[in-house]
Amino acid sequence: MEPTATTTGRSGARSCVSLTFDREMSTAEVEGLKRSLGARTALQVPAPVGAGYARARQIGFRKSCRPEVGALMSVLAAAVPTGGRILELGTGVGVGLAWIVHGLRSRADVDVVSVEIDPRKSALASGAGWPDRVTLVVGDAKEVVPSLGEFDLIFLDVPGQLKAALLDGAITALRPGGQLLMDDMNPYWGKGRTRLPLDGDEPGRVLEDSRVTCALLQYASGMILAARLPDEEPSGN
Ligand SMILES: C[S@@+](CC[C@H](N)C(=O)[O-])C[C@H]1O[C@@H](n2cnc3c(N)ncnc32)[C@H](O)[C@@H]1O
């Protein structure tokens, strides 16, 4: 895959160009590309993540999260409290999972559970050699989520209409202060690019859920990041 270049600036004036890659590249390659494209920053992928993208290419799977999204998951994973729990819904071939594990580095206090309905993809992901506290579950997220317990971080990364169906369960499974990241949200807000999910329901309704506070992250594939608020005390009269 070609590197992705992102330009930001006012009135077309380029103030910053960043590059992202879906495979590990040598410093010389990165510096050469930065020079040739006038880029100031470059986001590299860690080797285990690059191996994940290679697995995806091997089977022609094109739905792995983009590096910008994965890097954000790494950051959120790194910030999970001691003894925390992380859930990914939609393992794919393990790219997002590799970003999560990258964020955790050598931490052994955090459990990570990833759910995938397709046994073939899950089997491919499981061959990557994960740390002991990573569990891959083969099953339908709609059925298994209620039995998985509570989490400090959830990556809701299943197809659009299913995201809507899983939203309530995902928010319910978040601990207070826990965070939920939803990927591929651009089609739901882009002007002239509206692609409504099949059942007419929208994962974007998370924005109206009073249990969370949200931010729209309008870059890469478009994300919504939500944090679970503390439960409200019943008002006593
Ligand atoms: C966007 S891909 C996941 C990409 C992955 N999170 C990553 O970052 O590499 C969506 C995945 O959800 C899986 N999926 C679809 N329906 C599902 C369901 N009901 N339960 C669990 N996984 C499901 C698909 O098979 C597909 O692998």
Ligand as a Chemical Component Dictionary entry (heavy atoms), coordinates in Angstrom:
data_LIG
# 
_chem_comp.id                   LIG 
_chem_comp.type                 NON-POLYMER 
_chem_comp.pdbx_formal_charge   0 
_chem_comp.three_letter_code    LIG 
# 
loop_
_chem_comp_atom.comp_id 
_chem_comp_atom.atom_id 
_chem_comp_atom.alt_atom_id 
_chem_comp_atom.type_symbol 
_chem_comp_atom.charge 
_chem_comp_atom.model_Cartn_x 
_chem_comp_atom.model_Cartn_y 
_chem_comp_atom.model_Cartn_z 
_chem_comp_atom.pdbx_ordinal 
LIG C1  C1  C 0  -13.680 -3.720  10.442 1  
LIG S1  S1  S 1  -13.330 -5.436  10.632 2  
LIG C2  C2  C 0  -12.384 -5.484  12.128 3  
LIG C3  C3  C 0  -10.992 -4.963  11.983 4  
LIG C4  C4  C 0  -10.151 -5.090  13.216 5  
LIG N1  N1  N 0  -10.795 -4.522  14.379 6  
LIG C5  C5  C 0  -8.839  -4.392  12.999 7  
LIG O1  O1  O 0  -8.685  -3.263  13.442 8  
LIG O2  O2  O -1 -7.983  -4.987  12.355 9  
LIG C6  C6  C 0  -14.895 -6.020  11.197 10 
LIG C7  C7  C 0  -14.866 -7.456  11.649 11 
LIG O3  O3  O 0  -16.092 -7.720  12.350 12 
LIG C8  C8  C 0  -16.402 -9.078  12.124 13 
LIG N2  N2  N 0  -17.807 -9.292  12.469 14 
LIG C9  C9  C 0  -18.903 -9.139  11.681 15 
LIG N3  N3  N 0  -20.018 -9.462  12.360 16 
LIG C10 C10 C 0  -19.622 -9.819  13.619 17 
LIG C11 C11 C 0  -20.320 -10.261 14.775 18 
LIG N4  N4  N 0  -21.656 -10.379 14.789 19 
LIG N5  N5  N 0  -19.600 -10.566 15.875 20 
LIG C12 C12 C 0  -18.261 -10.446 15.874 21 
LIG N6  N6  N 0  -17.538 -10.046 14.803 22 
LIG C13 C13 C 0  -18.212 -9.725  13.681 23 
LIG C14 C14 C 0  -16.078 -9.264  10.645 24 
LIG O4  O4  O 0  -15.923 -10.650 10.329 25 
LIG C15 C15 C 0  -14.797 -8.457  10.505 26 
LIG O5  O5  O 0  -13.664 -9.273  10.679 27 
# 
loop_
_chem_comp_bond.comp_id 
_chem_comp_bond.atom_id_1 
_chem_comp_bond.atom_id_2 
_chem_comp_bond.value_order 
_chem_comp_bond.pdbx_ordinal 
LIG C1  S1  SING 1  
LIG S1  C2  SING 2  
LIG S1  C6  SING 3  
LIG C2  C3  SING 4  
LIG C3  C4  SING 5  
LIG C4  N1  SING 6  
LIG C4  C5  SING 7  
LIG C5  O1  DOUB 8  
LIG C5  O2  SING 9  
LIG C6  C7  SING 10 
LIG C7  O3  SING 11 
LIG C7  C15 SING 12 
LIG O3  C8  SING 13 
LIG C8  N2  SING 14 
LIG C8  C14 SING 15 
LIG N2  C9  SING 16 
LIG N2  C13 SING 17 
LIG C9  N3  DOUB 18 
LIG N3  C10 SING 19 
LIG C10 C11 SING 20 
LIG C10 C13 DOUB 21 
LIG C11 N4  SING 22 
LIG C11 N5  DOUB 23 
LIG N5  C12 SING 24 
LIG C12 N6  DOUB 25 
LIG N6  C13 SING 26 
LIG C14 O4  SING 27 
LIG C14 C15 SING 28 
LIG C15 O5  SING 29 
# 
